[in-house]
Amino acid sequence: MNYQESIEFLYARLPMFSRIGAAAIKKDLTNTLELCDRLGNPQRQFKSIHIAGTNGKGSSSHMLAAILQTAGYTTGLYTSPHLHDFRERIRINGIWAEEDFVVAFVEKVKPWLDEIEPSFFEITVAMAFTYFAEKRVDVAVIETGLGGRLDSTNIITPELSVITNIGWDHMNILGDTLEKIASEKAGIIKPGVPVVIGETQPEIREVFIEKARACGANIIFADQQRFVNNWNHQGSLLIAEIAVHMHQDHEEYQMDLTGVYQLKNLLTVLETCHKLTLKGWKIDKHHIKTALQKVKTLTALHGRWEVIHHHPTVVLDVGHNPDGIRQVLAQLEITPHHALHLITGMVKDKDIDKVLALLPKTARYYFTQAQIPRALSADELAAKAASLGLEGEVFLNVNIALQKALSLAGKNDLILVCGSVFLVGEVNRSLLHL
């Protein structure tokens, strides 16, 4: 098989969460452990940092990878899902895994598939760990896929564990209370391994403290160490002035990830870097400041308040759960624009009514759907939205919707595409002559 045939084989042969939802989830780590055992346990052959959380884990992973890379470390990065190409999930110093490696890996594991019956995600995790081991990375930043305790990535013993925050998402799998969701995410805390918690949330703070205590793991809450003293936008950068609690010193950081919600992630990443330096990693302020100015260039991160066109402004954001949408709406409030055109599509297993209830009634809506079985039909989404006073048209796919929005938008208008990672991934940027 060639590369495209190998990827299509994986899509067709293995249950895939992004396409079918919870039915693709395996209830324990047995398959991942079996796969990795047959592969020589690659997860034990490189150092790692493990990152979980409801929102912000992707951005934080990319920021941290950019910093480690700038500090001179050969840095692996595993994230999911991908937007355009499968190989986005597996990168070293921002470069995707080679097509030949993917082809060879699929050929190697094919004889085991009937016996082990792994999911798409389990195969992908084993592939990433094998790639990082073969390439002898100095460190790999590993983002969990879903939850933590039973996530396939949770077979590593990292240098440091990071949990960004806890919000309402995947309740059908992780639990119907914040405490239950937090408990699942806390499953990445390992014996003796320090853990950084990004946000102090009073109702679940003790969940993390108790888990860390049981594991003998040092725990620190990032937002109790530093705070954002001031911030502003300058051109294409977000400028943040960060202060350390109980100290006079302030430091300025310039970020190419310009969503204001990135300020929370910045505090998490800064504390993570501090913890790594205490463990002997050579990371200084110059590395951090240099990397934060060009995270998108270093790691090829997309879809986080990503402005892809001006006059009208076109923004892509992968926000898709209530907390994520709140952050996007807060960014909208401080972004100058005349009329708002909102292109949205969602998947069936999200808290759709809660998300729709947050959206502004003054926007013009373009309802559509990603081209995956898990997507909610655009007609059904439009009907739900109409019951909440959100009016708009229905479109077969995101690009038809985008063409319509571009034809109607004035040069001072803003077109926002959000609601699903998969919807954002299907945007054809050539429509904007980029």
VENSUL-V761017 format. One line per field, one symbol per residue. phi: phi as a letter, one per 30 degrees, with the letter a starting at -180 (. if undefined). A space follows every 50 residues. Layout:
BEGIN
phi->???
END
This chain:
BEGIN
phi->.ddddddddddddcdbedcciedddcdaceddddedddcihddccadbbc bbkdbjdddddddddddddddjddcdbcbadccbbededbbbhicdeded ddedddddcedcddddhddedddddddddddddddhddabcccddaiaec deddcdcddacbbdabbdahddcckcbddddddddddddceicebccdbd cedbededddddddcicdbbcddccbbddaaacbicbccbcccceibddb bcbcbdccddddddddddddddddddddcjdcbcddeddddddbddddci dbichcdcabhddcbcbdebcedddedddddedccdaccccccbabcdcc dddddddddddddccbcaadcbeddddddddddddddciccaccbdaddd dddddddcdddcdbcccajaeddddcdcdddchc
END
